[in-house]
Amino acid sequence: MSLSTVIHDLRDYKKNWLKGRIADPSTLKHTAEKIKKFGYKTVITISATDFIAENKFEMNYFFTDLIGNKNLWVKMDIPRDDAKVDSITPIFGGADWHERETFSNYAIDFVGHPDLQPIIISSDFYGKGPYRKDFDTVAHEKEINSKINEIYENFENEFSENDGSVTTLNWGPTHPASGPLRLRVDVDGEDILKVRADIGFVWRGLESLAEKKDFIGCITVVERICFMDNTNPMICYAQALEEIAGVKITPLAEMMRVVLGEVGRISSHFMGIGGFFGTMGLHTLQMWAMDTREGFLDFLEDYSGARIATASVEAGGVRFPLKLETLETLEKAISYYEGKRDQFRGIFVKNPTMQKRASTVGIVKYDEVHEFSLSGVVARASGVKTDIRKDEPYAGYDKMEFDVVTRDEGSARSRFEVIFDELDESMKILKQAIENIKKGAEDGTYNLEKDHMVKVPKKLPKGEAISRVEWARGELMMHLVTEEKGKNPYRLKIKAPSFTHTMMVEKLLEGNTISDIPIVFGSMYICQGDLDR
């Protein structure tokens, strides 16, 4: 038996990707079971598209086989006026939050889901489907003003008296280590019995906001997914646009995207290292990491005029021409880090507090990476050798030589060590890209003033594409849908790694103690911006 017996019109989409359709929604669970038997053990995400004129939702399910490096995109239509579909969470545990998110944003009922509760959105949106095309924003604003007291009372009722020896504690949303996220922790003394993540405190409705921007204006939406590495989301979005437009960028633009992508990764990794030690109270080490990060922000400022929100990548290439003097700023930042590297490693990696506290907590098992769609540092620290830059090369990464760093222990310490070792690999990549650009400028292969950008039409044809990049925090994927002669996205689904990583935090903390929360949470490399979007 082959997949084509259960999935209709199965065909190649692009390298390592198959695409097909389920004709009968009632066969979804049976098909999902077959998909899993064929080795696709992981649900990447679920994306619903509201085709209101056709009175239907198109459901898009994305699966992957991390071992075989193969991916599957399955479509299925359901009626808009009876929006319900069978849950696949009993088959794929990692589909849990993806189905809850779709339920929250589109009011689609997932029949048989073990705990179909709203997630991310605030209570005033419950049952309304704020991402539906006919959602009335004006009416909602009027209604929310009259329900402020009700919302407050519902929140206050959560703090009921605790029964017996079990106490419910709130970690966040103003805890200095949690950021704007709340964990409701049931404890018996110091022991954690159950954890429920309350997310959405920085939910901005970015996917809906993207539909209201033109294609270029949408750059400011996607780069604000997370400020710590905002260049890679722009690359991801631009690639999807370029695929639909049928545009290929220049070799110089490919190299510049490598440079900007790695600078974003390095910036985020230093924030991650600093935050990891900050959760353990070692703030001196946190400040050292921030100091080293500054040099890479200097480069972004020299290139784009901004240190954080750079708007430096758009469809067609990169936004600004390059001056060779700008690369000198980057080379200084690399040299500054390399001059301190051994000192960093001796003090950070061999730090006795970190070794004792982080080596035995937050263990993520190899199989859990597959089940819960974990990616990036979290996956690699548990022995899964996955990296989109290698598995599905984009920009100029096919020309770069670097190693995919892994560990087998899956502990909080292992995740920190992977982050630290990846800094060396990013420096290696940057040096290669800088050398490539300098050589190309010298021999005339690259025109630094003109080759950074090719023209992309303002109106795109009807189509859709998916794009993936290896973000600092893990795999970032976007599903873009356009209409004929469209000037703005009809649908932009953003799948970010912190969403599934936070789902895993709930499971990791059970059985630990209260003092383990900051370390485990910090090691899962979560950014609240990409968690909530």
Stockholm file with secondary structure:
# STOCKHOLM 1.0

chainA/1-533         MSLSTVIHDLRDYKKNWLKGRIADPSTLKHTAEKIKKFGYKTVITISATDFIAENKFEMNYFFTDLIGNKNLWVKMDIPRDDAKVDSITPIFGGADWHERETFSNYAIDFVGHPDLQPIIISSDFYGKGPYRKDFDTVAHEKEINSKINEIYENFENEFSENDGSVTTLNWGPTHPASGPLRLRVDVDGEDILKVRADIGFVWRGLESLAEKKDFIGCITVVERICFMDNTNPMICYAQALEEIAGVKITPLAEMMRVVLGEVGRISSHFMGIGGFFGTMGLHTLQMWAMDTREGFLDFLEDYSGARIATASVEAGGVRFPLKLETLETLEKAISYYEGKRDQFRGIFVKNPTMQKRASTVGIVKYDEVHEFSLSGVVARASGVKTDIRKDEPYAGYDKMEFDVVTRDEGSARSRFEVIFDELDESMKILKQAIENIKKGAEDGTYNLEKDHMVKVPKKLPKGEAISRVEWARGELMMHLVTEEKGKNPYRLKIKAPSFTHTMMVEKLLEGNTISDIPIVFGSMYICQGDLDR
#=GR chainA/1-533 SS CCGGGTSEEEEEEETTEEEEECSCGGGHHHHHHHHHHTTCCEEEEEEEEEEGGGTEEEEEEEEEETTTTEEEEEEEEEEGGGCEEECCTTTCGGGHHHHHHHHHHHCCEEETCTTCCCCSSCGGGTTTCTTSTTCCHHHHHHHHHHSHHHHHHHHHTTSCCCCTTEEEEEECSSCTTTCSCEEEEEEETTEEEEEEEECCTTCCCHHHHHTTSCTTTTHHHHTTSCGGGCHHHHHHHHHHHHHHHTCCCCHHHHHHHHHHHHHHHHHHHHHHHHHHHHHTTCHHHHHHHHHHHHHHHHHHHHHHSCSSCCCCEETTEESSCCCHHHHHHHHHHHHHHHHHHHHHIIIIITCHHHHHHHSSSSCCCHHHHHHTTCCHHHHHTTTCCCCHHHHSCCTTGGGCCCCCCCCSSCSHHHHHHHHHHHHHHHHHHHHHHHHHHHHHHHHTSCCTTTTTBCCCCSSBCSEEEEEEEEETTEEEEEEEEECTTBSSCSEEEEECHHHHHHHHHHHHHTTSBGGGHHHHHHHTTCCHHHHHC
#=GC SS_cons         CCGGGTSEEEEEEETTEEEEECSCGGGHHHHHHHHHHTTCCEEEEEEEEEEGGGTEEEEEEEEEETTTTEEEEEEEEEEGGGCEEECCTTTCGGGHHHHHHHHHHHCCEEETCTTCCCCSSCGGGTTTCTTSTTCCHHHHHHHHHHSHHHHHHHHHTTSCCCCTTEEEEEECSSCTTTCSCEEEEEEETTEEEEEEEECCTTCCCHHHHHTTSCTTTTHHHHTTSCGGGCHHHHHHHHHHHHHHHTCCCCHHHHHHHHHHHHHHHHHHHHHHHHHHHHHTTCHHHHHHHHHHHHHHHHHHHHHHSCSSCCCCEETTEESSCCCHHHHHHHHHHHHHHHHHHHHHIIIIITCHHHHHHHSSSSCCCHHHHHHTTCCHHHHHTTTCCCCHHHHSCCTTGGGCCCCCCCCSSCSHHHHHHHHHHHHHHHHHHHHHHHHHHHHHHHHTSCCTTTTTBCCCCSSBCSEEEEEEEEETTEEEEEEEEECTTBSSCSEEEEECHHHHHHHHHHHHHTTSBGGGHHHHHHHTTCCHHHHHC
//
